[in-house]
Amino acid sequence: MGLLSVDELKPGMVLERDVLAPNGRLLLGTGTELTPRNITVLKTWGVVDAHVQGDGQEHNSHQEPTLTRELLDHTRQQLQPFFACTDLSLPAMREIFKLALYQAAGQGKGHFVLPPSCNTGDQAPDPEKILAGHPLVTAADIIGEQTRLATFPDIYHQINAVLQSPRSSATHIAKVVGKDASLSGKLLRLVNSPFYGFPRKIDTIPRAVAILGTNELSTLALGISVVHYFSGIPEGSVDMKSFWRHSIACGVLSRLLADKQQGLSEETFFVAGLTHDIGRLVMFNHLPGPCGEILEFAARAGMPLFQAESRVLGFDHALLGGELLKKWHFPISLENPVRFHHQPCSALNILDPSIVHVADILVQALDFGSSGNLFVPPLNSTAWQELKMNKTVFTWVKSMALRQVYEIERIFLGGTHD
């Protein structure tokens, strides 16, 4: 009998014992001959090792990178400026920094492009002058213009109607989703991916509805629709690949954190995390010039981006995203986590935005893409306490998320990850 790390498992090996997920779910039984898909599912579920037949020594050639004290100290010095807006006296924030440190050092990221506020003596732009020459706008003005210029296709309104109707049935949502071949294809690829890890292929929308549920599949369909809606943003305004990697990662981590709570819809939190920064895209669309200057102001002032937006515009991207979802008549369970993900204690229901708040910070710290924020946002200690979790959950979430993020990115955006 041999105990191997999940990274050492190879197709053709045979399991000596059952493999269970961290939540106790049976993933693979004794005697299973491993396939590439089996191994991917194990990694997705956060399994760290497995017993295989034989002594396993012939396979035990994997060597972890050596992280010397010198390397860690150098990486810490390079990494700390990006955490300048956080309070590292908070145990949870220290744990997140530790994860980021070991990841950066292990990946050989010993050199970083430092934030401008840390390597130049130039002063930050005057926030009062950023909008000079531009008409004053409110969040309502921007949302009104956005919805006037580009409306959701009718099918997505039908999906939303299904989601909010207590009379909707599995047959109803299957028929609605089935009208759009592209949407149906992405949904089926998603439910057959390691994101769910189902042992058998689900090949029809009715079958997917039967397994996931009407509300869950409808919510996923809305999330996919938002990604499609913003597919026409010019690349010059924002790095869209990096933006959606960040958003997908936040969705995956939000879903994993929600899984630790009782009675929450995991799909709702995946979509809430996926859409949490869409207000940034609306800003890029309507205020491309000022957005660039706000980014520079935040960087040189050493300020989180959402605070810089509020300082200049009087509102931030979170409020803008919440208002857009409200205008689209999305469920309040999606609107509120988006609206309050930077200020969760301002919400009546603190828990929901707190989950996305913590996921967003972890995603920023672990460098899963970017929506423009240079600094890791500050952790709200009340929001973290609301989750009632131990800080060790971050290691589990990271191990579970890695494969899922890249697989969903491939499904939603095509291609392969870098």
SEGU-211199 format. One record per residue (C-alpha): x, y, z. Coordinates in Angstrom, 1 decimal. Example, Ala and Ser with C-alpha at 12.3 -4.5 7.8 and 13.67 -1.06 7.14 Angstrom:
REM residues 2
VEXVO  12.3  -4.5  7.8
VEXVO  13.7  -1.1  7.1
This chain:
REM residues 418
VEXVO  0.0  0.0  0.0
VEXVO  1.3  3.5  -0.9
VEXVO  0.1  6.9  0.1
VEXVO  0.7  9.5  -2.7
VEXVO  0.0  13.1  -2.9
VEXVO  -2.7  14.0  -5.4
VEXVO  -0.1  15.6  -7.7
VEXVO  1.7  12.2  -7.9
VEXVO  -1.3  10.2  -9.0
VEXVO  -1.2  8.9  -12.6
VEXVO  -3.8  7.3  -14.9
VEXVO  -3.8  3.6  -14.5
VEXVO  -3.1  3.5  -10.8
VEXVO  -5.6  1.6  -8.7
VEXVO  -7.0  2.9  -5.5
VEXVO  -6.3  0.9  -2.3
VEXVO  -8.9  2.7  -0.3
VEXVO  -12.0  4.8  -0.8
VEXVO  -11.3  8.5  -1.5
VEXVO  -13.6  11.0  0.3
VEXVO  -14.1  14.7  -0.2
VEXVO  -13.4  17.0  2.7
VEXVO  -17.1  17.1  3.4
VEXVO  -17.3  13.3  3.6
VEXVO  -18.8  12.7  0.2
VEXVO  -17.5  9.5  -1.5
VEXVO  -15.7  10.5  -4.7
VEXVO  -14.0  7.2  -5.8
VEXVO  -14.3  3.7  -4.4
VEXVO  -11.7  1.1  -3.6
VEXVO  -10.4  -0.6  -6.7
VEXVO  -11.0  2.3  -9.1
VEXVO  -8.5  2.5  -11.9
VEXVO  -7.7  6.2  -12.2
VEXVO  -8.3  8.1  -15.3
VEXVO  -7.3  11.7  -16.1
VEXVO  -10.8  12.9  -15.3
VEXVO  -10.7  11.1  -11.9
VEXVO  -7.5  12.8  -11.0
VEXVO  -8.9  16.2  -12.0
VEXVO  -12.0  15.6  -9.9
VEXVO  -9.9  14.8  -6.9
VEXVO  -7.9  17.9  -7.3
VEXVO  -11.0  20.0  -7.8
VEXVO  -12.5  18.7  -4.5
VEXVO  -9.4  19.5  -2.6
VEXVO  -8.2  16.0  -2.0
VEXVO  -4.5  16.1  -1.0
VEXVO  -3.5  12.4  -1.1
VEXVO  -4.8  8.9  -1.8
VEXVO  -3.8  5.3  -1.1
VEXVO  -2.9  3.3  -4.2
VEXVO  -2.1  -0.3  -4.7
VEXVO  1.6  -1.2  -4.5
VEXVO  4.2  0.5  -2.4
VEXVO  4.0  3.7  -4.5
VEXVO  7.7  4.3  -4.2
VEXVO  8.3  4.1  -7.9
VEXVO  6.1  7.1  -8.3
VEXVO  7.4  9.1  -5.4
VEXVO  9.7  11.4  -7.4
VEXVO  7.8  14.6  -6.9
VEXVO  9.9  17.2  -5.1
VEXVO  8.4  20.4  -3.6
VEXVO  10.3  23.6  -4.4
VEXVO  12.7  24.5  -1.7
VEXVO  11.6  27.7  0.0
VEXVO  14.6  29.1  1.8
VEXVO  14.4  31.8  4.4
VEXVO  16.2  34.1  2.1
VEXVO  13.7  33.6  -0.7
VEXVO  10.7  34.0  1.7
VEXVO  12.2  37.2  3.2
VEXVO  12.8  38.6  -0.3
VEXVO  9.4  37.7  -1.5
VEXVO  7.8  39.2  1.6
VEXVO  9.5  42.5  1.1
VEXVO  8.3  42.6  -2.5
VEXVO  4.7  41.5  -1.6
VEXVO  4.0  43.8  1.3
VEXVO  3.4  47.0  -0.7
VEXVO  0.4  45.3  -2.3
VEXVO  -1.1  44.7  1.1
VEXVO  -0.6  48.3  2.2
VEXVO  -4.3  48.9  2.6
VEXVO  -4.9  45.9  4.8
VEXVO  -4.5  45.4  8.5
VEXVO  -2.1  42.5  9.0
VEXVO  -2.7  42.6  12.7
VEXVO  -6.0  40.7  12.0
VEXVO  -5.3  36.9  12.2
VEXVO  -7.4  36.2  9.1
VEXVO  -5.6  38.8  7.1
VEXVO  -2.2  37.4  8.2
VEXVO  -3.3  34.0  7.1
VEXVO  -4.2  35.3  3.7
VEXVO  -0.9  37.1  3.4
VEXVO  0.9  33.9  4.4
VEXVO  -0.9  32.0  1.6
VEXVO  0.0  34.7  -0.9
VEXVO  3.6  34.7  0.3
VEXVO  4.2  31.0  -0.1
VEXVO  2.4  30.9  -3.4
VEXVO  4.5  33.7  -4.8
VEXVO  7.7  32.2  -3.5
VEXVO  6.9  28.7  -4.7
VEXVO  6.1  30.0  -8.2
VEXVO  9.4  31.9  -8.4
VEXVO  7.7  35.3  -8.3
VEXVO  10.6  36.9  -6.6
VEXVO  10.2  40.3  -8.3
VEXVO  7.1  42.4  -8.6
VEXVO  6.2  45.6  -10.3
VEXVO  5.7  47.8  -7.3
VEXVO  2.7  50.1  -6.9
VEXVO  3.6  53.6  -8.1
VEXVO  3.0  55.0  -4.5
VEXVO  5.9  52.8  -3.4
VEXVO  8.5  53.6  -5.9
VEXVO  8.1  57.2  -6.9
VEXVO  7.9  60.6  -5.2
VEXVO  5.3  61.9  -7.6
VEXVO  2.1  63.2  -6.0
VEXVO  -1.2  61.7  -6.7
VEXVO  -3.5  63.6  -9.1
VEXVO  -5.9  66.1  -7.6
VEXVO  -9.2  64.2  -7.3
VEXVO  -11.1  67.5  -7.7
VEXVO  -9.6  68.0  -11.2
VEXVO  -10.1  64.4  -12.6
VEXVO  -13.6  65.2  -13.8
VEXVO  -12.7  68.7  -15.1
VEXVO  -14.1  69.1  -18.7
VEXVO  -16.5  66.2  -18.1
VEXVO  -20.2  66.7  -17.4
VEXVO  -21.2  65.7  -13.9
VEXVO  -22.9  62.4  -13.8
VEXVO  -24.7  60.3  -11.2
VEXVO  -25.0  56.5  -10.9
VEXVO  -28.6  56.8  -12.2
VEXVO  -27.4  58.7  -15.3
VEXVO  -24.8  56.0  -16.1
VEXVO  -27.2  53.1  -15.6
VEXVO  -29.9  54.8  -17.6
VEXVO  -27.5  55.3  -20.5
VEXVO  -26.1  51.7  -20.2
VEXVO  -29.6  50.1  -20.4
VEXVO  -30.6  52.4  -23.2
VEXVO  -27.6  51.5  -25.4
VEXVO  -27.6  47.8  -24.8
VEXVO  -30.5  45.7  -23.5
VEXVO  -30.6  42.1  -22.4
VEXVO  -31.8  39.7  -25.1
VEXVO  -35.4  38.6  -24.4
VEXVO  -34.4  35.0  -23.5
VEXVO  -32.6  36.3  -20.4
VEXVO  -35.7  38.2  -19.2
VEXVO  -37.6  34.9  -19.7
VEXVO  -35.0  33.1  -17.5
VEXVO  -35.3  35.8  -14.9
VEXVO  -39.0  35.5  -14.9
VEXVO  -38.7  31.7  -14.4
VEXVO  -36.3  32.4  -11.5
VEXVO  -38.7  34.7  -9.7
VEXVO  -41.9  32.8  -10.4
VEXVO  -43.0  30.2  -7.7
VEXVO  -45.0  28.5  -10.4
VEXVO  -42.0  27.7  -12.7
VEXVO  -41.3  24.0  -13.3
VEXVO  -38.3  22.0  -14.5
VEXVO  -40.0  21.6  -17.9
VEXVO  -40.5  25.4  -18.2
VEXVO  -36.9  26.4  -17.5
VEXVO  -35.6  23.5  -19.8
VEXVO  -37.7  24.9  -22.6
VEXVO  -36.6  28.5  -22.1
VEXVO  -32.9  27.6  -21.9
VEXVO  -33.2  25.2  -24.8
VEXVO  -34.1  28.1  -27.1
VEXVO  -30.5  29.4  -27.0
VEXVO  -28.0  26.8  -28.3
VEXVO  -24.9  28.7  -27.1
VEXVO  -26.3  29.2  -23.6
VEXVO  -27.4  25.5  -23.4
VEXVO  -24.0  24.4  -24.5
VEXVO  -22.1  26.4  -21.9
VEXVO  -24.5  25.2  -19.2
VEXVO  -24.0  21.6  -20.1
VEXVO  -20.2  22.0  -20.2
VEXVO  -20.3  23.7  -16.8
VEXVO  -22.4  21.0  -15.1
VEXVO  -20.1  18.3  -16.6
VEXVO  -16.9  20.1  -15.5
VEXVO  -14.9  19.5  -12.3
VEXVO  -16.9  22.4  -10.9
VEXVO  -19.5  19.8  -10.0
VEXVO  -17.6  16.6  -10.3
VEXVO  -20.7  14.4  -11.2
VEXVO  -19.6  10.9  -11.9
VEXVO  -21.8  10.5  -15.0
VEXVO  -22.2  12.8  -18.0
VEXVO  -25.3  15.0  -18.1
VEXVO  -26.2  15.4  -21.7
VEXVO  -29.5  17.3  -21.7
VEXVO  -30.9  20.4  -20.2
VEXVO  -33.9  18.6  -18.6
VEXVO  -31.5  16.2  -16.9
VEXVO  -29.4  19.1  -15.7
VEXVO  -32.5  20.8  -14.3
VEXVO  -33.5  17.5  -12.6
VEXVO  -30.1  17.2  -10.9
VEXVO  -29.4  20.8  -10.0
VEXVO  -32.9  22.2  -9.6
VEXVO  -34.9  24.9  -11.4
VEXVO  -33.6  27.9  -9.4
VEXVO  -30.0  26.8  -9.4
VEXVO  -29.8  26.3  -13.2
VEXVO  -31.7  29.5  -13.8
VEXVO  -29.2  31.4  -11.7
VEXVO  -26.3  29.9  -13.6
VEXVO  -28.0  30.9  -16.8
VEXVO  -28.2  34.5  -15.6
VEXVO  -24.5  34.5  -14.7
VEXVO  -23.6  33.3  -18.2
VEXVO  -25.8  35.9  -19.7
VEXVO  -24.0  38.7  -17.9
VEXVO  -20.6  37.5  -19.3
VEXVO  -22.1  37.5  -22.8
VEXVO  -23.7  40.9  -22.3
VEXVO  -20.3  42.5  -21.6
VEXVO  -18.4  40.6  -24.3
VEXVO  -18.1  43.7  -26.5
VEXVO  -16.1  45.9  -24.1
VEXVO  -13.1  47.2  -26.1
VEXVO  -9.8  45.6  -25.0
VEXVO  -8.1  49.0  -24.8
VEXVO  -10.3  50.0  -21.9
VEXVO  -9.5  47.0  -19.6
VEXVO  -7.8  43.6  -19.9
VEXVO  -10.9  41.6  -20.3
VEXVO  -9.2  38.2  -19.9
VEXVO  -7.7  39.3  -16.6
VEXVO  -11.1  40.9  -15.5
VEXVO  -13.1  37.7  -16.1
VEXVO  -10.4  35.5  -14.5
VEXVO  -10.7  37.6  -11.4
VEXVO  -14.5  37.5  -11.6
VEXVO  -14.7  33.8  -12.2
VEXVO  -12.3  33.1  -9.3
VEXVO  -14.4  35.3  -7.0
VEXVO  -17.5  33.3  -8.1
VEXVO  -15.8  30.0  -7.4
VEXVO  -14.4  31.1  -4.0
VEXVO  -17.8  32.6  -3.0
VEXVO  -19.4  29.3  -3.8
VEXVO  -16.9  27.4  -1.7
VEXVO  -17.4  29.7  1.3
VEXVO  -21.2  29.5  0.9
VEXVO  -20.9  25.8  1.0
VEXVO  -19.6  26.1  4.6
VEXVO  -22.9  27.8  5.6
VEXVO  -26.3  26.3  6.2
VEXVO  -29.1  26.8  3.8
VEXVO  -27.4  28.9  1.2
VEXVO  -27.6  28.4  -2.6
VEXVO  -24.1  27.8  -3.9
VEXVO  -25.1  28.8  -7.4
VEXVO  -26.4  32.1  -6.2
VEXVO  -23.0  32.9  -4.6
VEXVO  -21.1  31.7  -7.7
VEXVO  -23.1  34.2  -9.8
VEXVO  -22.8  37.0  -7.2
VEXVO  -19.1  36.6  -7.2
VEXVO  -19.0  36.3  -11.0
VEXVO  -20.8  39.6  -11.3
VEXVO  -19.5  41.5  -8.3
VEXVO  -17.3  43.9  -10.4
VEXVO  -19.6  44.5  -13.4
VEXVO  -19.9  48.1  -12.2
VEXVO  -16.3  48.5  -13.2
VEXVO  -17.2  47.5  -16.8
VEXVO  -20.0  50.0  -16.9
VEXVO  -17.6  52.7  -15.7
VEXVO  -15.1  51.8  -18.4
VEXVO  -17.8  52.0  -20.9
VEXVO  -19.1  55.4  -20.0
VEXVO  -16.1  57.2  -18.3
VEXVO  -13.0  55.7  -20.0
VEXVO  -10.9  58.8  -19.5
VEXVO  -11.7  59.5  -15.8
VEXVO  -11.5  55.8  -15.1
VEXVO  -7.8  55.8  -16.1
VEXVO  -7.1  58.8  -13.9
VEXVO  -9.0  57.3  -11.0
VEXVO  -6.8  54.2  -11.3
VEXVO  -3.7  56.4  -11.2
VEXVO  -5.0  58.4  -8.3
VEXVO  -5.7  55.2  -6.3
VEXVO  -2.3  53.8  -7.0
VEXVO  -0.3  56.9  -6.1
VEXVO  -2.4  57.7  -3.1
VEXVO  -2.1  54.1  -1.8
VEXVO  -5.9  53.8  -1.7
VEXVO  -8.3  50.9  -2.5
VEXVO  -9.9  51.5  -5.9
VEXVO  -13.5  51.6  -4.5
VEXVO  -12.5  54.4  -2.1
VEXVO  -10.8  56.4  -4.9
VEXVO  -14.0  56.0  -7.0
VEXVO  -16.2  57.3  -4.2
VEXVO  -13.8  60.2  -3.6
VEXVO  -13.9  61.3  -7.3
VEXVO  -17.4  60.3  -8.4
VEXVO  -19.4  60.2  -5.2
VEXVO  -20.2  56.5  -5.8
VEXVO  -18.2  53.3  -6.5
VEXVO  -18.4  50.4  -8.9
VEXVO  -20.2  48.2  -6.3
VEXVO  -23.1  50.6  -6.0
VEXVO  -23.2  50.9  -9.8
VEXVO  -23.2  47.1  -10.3
VEXVO  -26.0  46.8  -7.7
VEXVO  -28.1  49.4  -9.5
VEXVO  -27.6  47.7  -12.8
VEXVO  -28.8  44.4  -11.5
VEXVO  -31.8  46.1  -9.9
VEXVO  -32.6  47.8  -13.2
VEXVO  -32.5  44.3  -14.8
VEXVO  -34.8  43.0  -12.1
VEXVO  -32.3  40.4  -10.9
VEXVO  -33.2  38.7  -7.6
VEXVO  -32.2  40.7  -4.4
VEXVO  -30.1  37.6  -3.4
VEXVO  -27.8  38.6  -6.3
VEXVO  -28.1  42.3  -6.2
VEXVO  -27.2  42.8  -2.5
VEXVO  -23.9  40.9  -2.5
VEXVO  -22.8  42.9  -5.5
VEXVO  -23.9  46.2  -4.1
VEXVO  -22.3  45.8  -0.7
VEXVO  -19.3  43.6  -1.3
VEXVO  -16.9  46.3  -0.2
VEXVO  -19.1  47.5  2.7
VEXVO  -21.0  44.4  3.8
VEXVO  -22.0  45.9  7.2
VEXVO  -24.2  48.5  5.3
VEXVO  -26.5  45.7  4.2
VEXVO  -29.5  44.5  6.2
VEXVO  -28.3  40.9  5.6
VEXVO  -24.6  41.1  6.4
VEXVO  -23.8  37.4  5.7
VEXVO  -24.4  37.4  1.9
VEXVO  -22.2  40.3  1.0
VEXVO  -19.6  39.2  3.6
VEXVO  -19.1  36.0  1.7
VEXVO  -18.3  37.8  -1.6
VEXVO  -16.2  40.4  0.4
VEXVO  -13.9  37.7  1.8
VEXVO  -13.7  35.9  -1.5
VEXVO  -12.8  39.1  -3.4
VEXVO  -9.9  39.8  -0.9
VEXVO  -8.6  36.2  -1.2
VEXVO  -8.8  36.3  -5.0
VEXVO  -6.9  39.6  -5.1
VEXVO  -4.2  38.3  -2.7
VEXVO  -3.7  35.1  -4.7
VEXVO  -3.4  37.0  -8.0
VEXVO  -6.3  35.5  -9.9
VEXVO  -6.5  38.2  -12.5
VEXVO  -7.6  41.8  -11.8
VEXVO  -10.5  44.2  -12.3
VEXVO  -8.1  47.1  -12.0
VEXVO  -7.5  47.2  -8.2
VEXVO  -3.7  47.4  -7.5
VEXVO  -3.9  46.9  -3.8
VEXVO  -5.5  44.0  -1.9
VEXVO  -8.7  45.5  -0.3
VEXVO  -9.0  45.8  3.5
VEXVO  -10.8  43.0  5.3
VEXVO  -13.8  44.1  7.3
VEXVO  -13.4  42.2  10.7
VEXVO  -17.1  42.2  11.4
VEXVO  -17.8  40.6  8.0
VEXVO  -15.2  37.9  8.7
VEXVO  -16.7  37.2  12.1
VEXVO  -20.1  36.9  10.4
VEXVO  -18.8  33.9  8.5
VEXVO  -18.0  32.0  11.8
VEXVO  -15.1  30.2  10.1
VEXVO  -11.6  29.3  11.2
VEXVO  -8.8  31.0  9.2
VEXVO  -7.6  27.6  8.1
VEXVO  -10.5  27.5  5.6
VEXVO  -8.4  29.7  3.3
VEXVO  -6.0  26.8  2.5
VEXVO  -8.9  24.5  1.7
VEXVO  -10.6  27.1  -0.5
VEXVO  -7.4  27.7  -2.4
VEXVO  -6.8  24.0  -3.1
VEXVO  -10.4  23.5  -4.2
VEXVO  -10.5  26.6  -6.4
VEXVO  -7.4  26.2  -8.6
VEXVO  -8.6  23.7  -11.1
VEXVO  -12.2  25.0  -11.1
VEXVO  -11.2  28.5  -12.0
VEXVO  -9.2  27.6  -15.0
VEXVO  -11.8  25.1  -16.2
VEXVO  -14.7  27.6  -16.0
VEXVO  -12.5  30.2  -17.7
VEXVO  -12.1  27.8  -20.6
VEXVO  -15.8  27.1  -20.7
VEXVO  -16.9  30.8  -20.6
VEXVO  -14.1  32.4  -22.6
VEXVO  -12.5  29.6  -24.7
VEXVO  -8.8  28.9  -25.0
VEXVO  -6.5  27.8  -22.2
VEXVO  -5.2  29.6  -19.2
VEXVO  -1.7  31.0  -19.0
